[in-house]
């Protein structure tokens, strides 16, 4: 089925004449606009929807064929939203969300803001704990939803991938590695690092990423270990060492920090949304679950640097 968010992006490019102008109108990055257009082209069977003519993006024959239908579908979706919006104020309640530390604290509020806009009478209670405690609490119905890095293997849980988040190697502004391109991982042996503690999921993700590059963490000079990504970011800013940080934790403007261009495939962690498969009727929980997995939320996460 066609994605209405992708169609809205398509119409914005048509109306503004370029990906960059559409990105500005939609408050998105230009790569995000390009990605949504590519996704729409794949949904349409791999056809090209635009071609470049000078500085402008103009429609191909396939794009012209899509144009009128796209406007009709987007208008129909908007009318449906308006028809249902009157009911939103009647949907309320409290939803208990458990979240594992490791970066979600930075992006989760943006996802919850989508829920709040759609259901303003809903109150969300968020608690940060270790993953095993969260899953135990979910089984005991202490939480309605939990957000964890590693999908649980237990029966009775329904798990959906919410997003994938890159971990980038960050250094203090002026660090010599920031001026080089495609740094081999072996160079890290010469510099102190701030890492999550042994046993933390982020530590395992980092260790796996370095091992694929031929480097063992045991060979590195670890200056600081901490489970809080915010503390690790502060350690970089204080000059203690380099650190791998989730992209959602990077400041909007990298004035004091820079990203080291580490060679190899990106190091990434996954975020999974989990709920009980068999649960007591709670319509507001189902609505929140569906909203967090919907296209509007995925678009917000995409703007924060996560992929969905």
ABEGO torsion letter per residue (X at the ends): XBBAAAAAAAAAAAAAGBAAAAAAAAGBBAAAAAAAAAAAAAAAGGBBABBBBEABBBBBAAAAAAAAAAAAAAAAAAAAAAAAAAAAAABBEBBBBBBBBGGAAAAAAAAAAAAAAABAABBBBBBBBBAAAAAAAAAAGABABBBBABBBABBGBBBBBABBBBBBBBBBBGBAAAABBGBBAAAAAABBBBBBBBGBAAAAAAAAAAAAAGBBAAABBBABBBABAAAAAAAAAAGAEBBBBBAAABBABBAABBBBBBBEBBBBBBBBBBBBABBBBBAAAAAAAAAAABAAAAAAAAAAGBBX
